[in-house]
């Protein structure tokens, strides 16, 4: 039987490849997705690590702004499954990912919201191997704040992920890494 932790590394790799592919100019870059993922762009840094069972690394801690050190206390016993950042020039945007190998529910949404708020993450992903439930999508229409965050226009994103193909099948409400496709 596959444990949830067995999905973390393949998910991390797939997400890094997806972010690199979507941050690049799409029309001028005919390279296959795998080759794009292997390229590095000097002005951007994409960093993800598995944090489900370990404390935040020094690399992550160094990107957290001074004065927010208090969050370490709250992340001591519970952390997102994946944590990272995208750094473009002088801007650092955090990524938090919570993974579920089952159907998403409301408690999962609030768990992710907690991590996203603590780290002030721009990208907050709740990833599941199951389809995104229609009930959760409809609930968002009735309670618009469900996928909203306390900080600015940032929101939570629900993702349906196929671990066999290492492919993202659906993003709800939309893929946050797409920049004006």
Secondary structure, 3 states (H helix, E strand, C coil): CCCHHHHHHHHHHHHHHHHHHHHCCCCCCCCCHHHHHHCCCCCEEEEEEECCCCCCCHHHHHHCCCCCCCHHHHCCCCCCCEEEEEEECCEEEEEEEEEECCCCCHHHHHHHHHHHHHHCCCEEEEEECCCCCHHHHHHHHHCHHHHECCCCCCEEEEEEEECCCCEEEEEECCCCCCCCC
